[in-house]
Amino acid sequence: MKITLVRAMTRSAVFELINHSCYRAPAPYTVQLNGKTVLSGDTNVFSLFSLQPDTEYTLTVSDGSESAELRFATAPESFFVDAARYGLVADGKTDNTAKLQAALSTCPKGGTVYVPAGVYRTQSLFLHSDTTLYLEKGCTLLGGTRREDYPILPGVLRDAKEEKECYLGLWEGNPLDCFAGLINIINEANVTITGEGTLDGNAQNGDWYQNPKERRIAWRPRMFFTSHAQNVVLHGVKVCNSYSWTIHPTYTDNVDILDIRIRNSSTSPNTDGIDPESCKNVNIIGDHVHVGDDCIALKSGKVFMGMNCHVPCENVTIRNCCLSRGHGGLVIGSEMSGGVKNVTVTQCLMDHTDRGLRVKTRRGRGKYAVIDGLVFRNVIMDGVLTPFVINMFYFCDPDGRGDYVQSHEPQSVDEMTPTLGSLEMEDVTATDAQYAGCWFSGLPEQPIERVSMHNVTIDFAKDARPGQAAMMCGANASCKLGVWAENVRTVELHNVKIEGYEGERLQLTHVENFEED
């Protein structure tokens, strides 16, 4: 047995068992801290809370047959700020926004704002550099239901000379006025949110889900939003009932999203789980995501943001996560005009999502819309309708079904043409698939560069029902379709087993190089 420290904060820490299993540990285990049993667990990632700052500890993990020991130290803390001293009322009704914001705004650098158990009604809160927000077990920050009570983040800010622009509010890849999130970190650095408490948007009790694609005053808020920030940690908390996308860091460097639980109703509209947009160095580790849309979606804006900023989402690690019931487990796009590069997904469990790995792009995303360096390794998919979908004809946006996007005749390669590079899938097992095993559709003028699969097994459900594997015009409903590939330069299938398919196992069109063994 081996164990590593993922991150230590002032009053909490997160750890990871080192093995090859996906999300769950090979056997249940117990955790001792300085010789005292404090936790029983069964997942590869676990956390400890209510620790003392600037303190050394000895951790021992045992599963009955073997054990591992690790010494670690928590981070120092300059001040402990009990938010209750600011006059909080924990009745779930009284508006605590100003009081909570006062605690956050007056916390000295290096300090921790502590919120005790209780239900605190609040609207948007803004965190500051070099501080920690600690939510105690039993603490809930409950979102207010009136949209008029939330501040608006302007989509575009102009400098004094009106020569430069700052893009602040974002809605589905464009700089548009939107309501501030419940938790916001903007132009700040070294901010941590941790604890066993809950962030509850309470969106189901407002009007956020009514006509969700309609702008009313401003576009819907997110639960957790960052913009032009650095060194942000979100750890341990439960996040539920989001207004729209749940965790949405944008233009932020060094983001750790560790051992959190996201719970949104499967019928809630566009409540993606974790959507890093144009972020760099992102770690998504040990999270359990159950949502009404994509579980994890990597984005980098639509064409205006891509052409003006061309900031990719890059260097992303996703490991030991359970991704459940969403439209896709890991999704890239469709707003990816700045590009998505160097993404590694390992040891994840995908549980009854519509699709497993899903790449969405289309003509019009632009020349900076380059997806490359995707590695998808050691993943289990259970009940995923279509395990692999790579689609360059995604029919999103008002013009998404027009000839420019959907034509299968070659178009000119120009500054509006996206690119798909190398994608690798290795050691993946998918059971009870339904629509298709793999669907790869590149553009005729810009084929997918390379799809490489090693040690992949896909098994179709005996009672599978037909459905549309890829959201593109002309993709008829399919059932138990093995591999569909069109406009791909190289397809490599090494030890790829597909069980229970119907019709031809491989349907390849305009595939320049094909290898199988």
PyMOL commands that set and color helices and strands:
alter all, ss='L'
color gray80, all
select helices_A, chain A and resi 83-86+97-106+147-149+203-205+303-309+403-406
alter helices_A, ss='H'
color red, helices_A
select strands_A, chain A and resi 3-8+13-17+24-33+36-43+45-48+56-62+67-73+80-82+91-95+111-115+118-122+125-126+131-135+139-143+152-153+156-158+165-167+170-171+174-175+178-179+183-186+189-195+198-200+224-227+230-235+238-240+247-250+253-258+261-263+280-285+288-290+296-298+313-319+322-324+328-332+340-351+355-360+370-382+386-391+419-420+422-433+436-441+448-460+481-499+506-516
alter strands_A, ss='S'
color yellow, strands_A
deselect
rebuild
show_as cartoon
